[in-house]
């Protein structure tokens, strides 16, 4: 299964490292990543493969949200299918 992860917040050192480290620790493969800084705000979108992850989707999502709170950014994760369907409407 694949998922879309979004990260938004005030730019600072270590955002990519914190999120990608958490994903690596849970055997989540980053397939594609796009990030930019817009007037001091960090934005990132990742396409990830959850096939080797041992956690339930909701458990990984909760870990990402908690990590985001720790570093001061908003993190969200959606199933790729849900993301595709929402963007068709």
ChimeraX attribute file (.defattr): number of C-alpha atoms within 10 A of each C-alpha:
attribute: neighborCount
match mode: 1-to-1
recipient: residues
	/A:1	12
	/A:2	17
	/A:3	20
	/A:4	21
	/A:5	21
	/A:6	18
	/A:7	21
	/A:8	20
	/A:9	18
	/A:10	16
	/A:11	17
	/A:12	13
	/A:13	8
	/A:14	10
	/A:15	22
	/A:16	13
	/A:17	10
	/A:18	15
	/A:19	19
	/A:20	16
	/A:21	13
	/A:22	15
	/A:23	19
	/A:24	12
	/A:25	9
	/A:26	15
	/A:27	16
	/A:28	21
	/A:29	17
	/A:30	18
	/A:31	11
	/A:32	11
	/A:33	13
	/A:34	10
	/A:35	14
	/A:36	13
	/A:37	13
	/A:38	10
	/A:39	8
	/A:40	11
	/A:41	13
	/A:42	18
	/A:43	19
	/A:44	17
	/A:45	18
	/A:46	18
	/A:47	20
	/A:48	21
	/A:49	18
	/A:50	21
	/A:51	11
	/A:52	11
	/A:53	17
	/A:54	12
	/A:55	13
	/A:56	10
	/A:57	15
	/A:58	11
	/A:59	11
	/A:60	19
	/A:61	17
	/A:62	15
	/A:63	15
	/A:64	22
	/A:65	18
	/A:66	15
	/A:67	18
	/A:68	20
	/A:69	12
	/A:70	11
	/A:71	16
	/A:72	15
	/A:73	21
	/A:74	18
	/A:75	22
	/A:76	16
	/A:77	22
	/A:78	17
	/A:79	16
	/A:80	17
	/A:81	13
	/A:82	12
	/A:83	13
	/A:84	12
	/A:85	9
	/A:86	9
	/A:87	8
	/A:88	7
	/A:89	5
